[in-house]
């Protein structure tokens, strides 16, 4: 951590504890006296919001598990039992289901903030990688949890995702059979998914501890991307960051509550209120919204193995980012060209999300007849997703490495405090 | 560091120039631990493979008189859907006409049915892409269309367009009589 501890136990009990287990000292040094850059904006409150989301998911999840039955014959009805019969079951389940979406909203803001302000650059690579690991674990947990209600979307989502592994040459079919515990998604699959869905949030909590540890070793990045150089650049975590985080959490909880109480099913799919049927696939299956961009990339590629590799590659790009970025300037505040490409990247991810929700052969501009380009109409969502996916990969693999070498950046301030001081002079 | 410790504990009566014996003990201990860990890990991995009762799923007998010409019945076999289709003459003709058309997974229509029973097409009804159940009557070849990622199969269940790599799979089956088939 940074420098000496300033913690002084005030009572006999805390002095006694401090010489045996200095846990209060750790908490004080990490969350009270910890120096934070003075210029953090509201995008820096999402770390706290994410811990809140994890807490909400764990608490609501433990309660749901008390009323849920992980058996293919009983699971669907046990969820309806939670919704109709269990006291406040509807509230707890809606909080858990929408909580997953809130978690992903927060994690995407958190990741894009890191992307924009260069929070992955040296010396924060390990911090960034741990964040990527948490994101992967979150996706796994979200997927496993979505299977548990055992509705049509649960069943067919599980079928499609587990079949991704069948694309691997040689070992593919054995791996899918091993994942299923049978010849198709069935009761053994549901049982193990429940077990793992209960386990992974605690694994996430463990990696979060490492993430915060790494954060406290290298210190927080800030909107200028300039490291704090003196006391003038920092403020103590409490009250400055705690109050700001608390305010942001309150606003976030208001949005969360709007979904739970007024739009509880708006982010889900009606088909998941139909019990799982292994011999009928719904006419239009889509994953949860937070997977749509990756689903669109999977469908954009006409080859099975290549499609699966592209999808996983899209996630792998985030892991490689610290070594793909060649720019000497950390924050995009001083990289006007990079900023343009960044927003195009955000746009491409949103377009991919849009494409993932539509049928591949649907027309983008309704009624416009064109021709067949290779295998499909250029005026179709499959071609739109190809263009967006191409940009997505180009952003990581071409633009980020090349731009850092050739771009013209604006002047970077000497210290965090200096822009404010100069503004005062002017 | 380790050499120092070794030197400090060694019996002076014995020559200390015997590193090979000590190396052997180290390697043997590590190998035993690794082998032990692997043999303990295996049951925990293998418990996820299909259990004995899942593997013991019996074969299915099916009465074909239930399926009119141009009709398809879907039954569940090994947790998966099975298509039993009584093909019309037009469907058979369309499938045979395309026998030499360029295909991702080339196959003759005759190889996908039993000789003399051309009207009976029996397929495992899971898309070879990601396992969804294709619906009959969609797509450009009048066969099956997968709603998940748009793969299209013809009236012999051969893949003609889309991301699926292989034709719809054929289960092992045999005709017990003209009206009875045993699958599995």
Contacts between the chains, C-beta under 8 A, distances in Angstrom:
chain1	res1	chain2	res2	distance
A	156	B	132	6.4
A	156	B	148	7.5
A	159	B	130	7.1
A	159	B	131	4.5
A	159	B	132	6.7
A	160	B	130	4.3
A	160	B	131	6.5
A	160	B	132	6.7
A	160	B	148	6.2
A	162	B	131	7.7
A	163	B	129	7.4
A	163	B	130	4.0
A	163	B	131	4.1
A	164	B	130	6.7
A	166	B	130	7.8
A	166	B	131	7.6
A	177	B	49	6.8
A	177	B	50	6.4
A	178	B	45	7.9
A	178	B	48	5.4
A	178	B	49	5.4
A	179	B	48	7.4
A	180	B	50	7.7
A	181	B	48	5.7
A	181	B	49	6.8
A	181	B	50	5.7
A	181	B	51	6.9
A	181	B	54	7.0
A	182	B	50	5.0
A	182	B	54	4.7
A	182	B	78	7.8
A	182	B	79	5.8
A	183	B	50	7.1
A	183	B	54	7.5
A	183	B	57	7.8
A	183	B	78	4.3
A	183	B	79	5.4
A	183	B	80	6.2
A	184	B	78	6.9
A	184	B	79	3.6
A	184	B	80	4.8
A	184	B	126	7.7
A	184	B	131	7.8
A	185	B	79	7.7
A	186	B	54	7.8
A	186	B	79	4.9
A	188	B	48	8.0
A	188	B	50	7.6
A	188	B	51	6.9
A	188	B	54	7.0
A	192	B	48	6.6
A	278	B	76	6.5
A	278	B	79	6.1
A	278	B	80	7.1
A	278	B	81	6.8
A	279	B	74	5.2
A	279	B	75	8.0
A	279	B	76	5.7
A	279	B	81	3.9
A	279	B	125	7.3
A	279	B	133	6.3
A	280	B	133	6.3
A	281	B	132	4.3
A	281	B	133	4.2
A	281	B	134	7.9
A	281	B	135	7.8
A	281	B	146	7.8
A	281	B	147	5.7
A	281	B	148	6.6
A	282	B	147	7.1
A	283	B	135	7.8
A	283	B	147	5.1
A	284	B	147	6.3
A	285	B	132	6.9
A	285	B	147	6.8
A	285	B	148	5.4
A	298	B	149	7.9
A	299	B	149	5.4
A	299	B	150	7.8
A	299	B	163	7.3
A	301	B	163	7.3
A	302	B	162	7.3
A	302	B	163	5.5
A	303	B	163	6.7
A	303	B	165	7.6
A	304	B	129	5.7
A	304	B	130	8.0
A	304	B	163	5.4
A	304	B	164	6.9
A	304	B	165	4.8
A	305	B	165	7.8
A	307	B	163	6.0
A	359	B	150	7.2
A	360	B	149	6.8
A	360	B	150	4.9
A	361	B	150	5.9
A	375	B	161	7.0
A	382	B	150	7.8
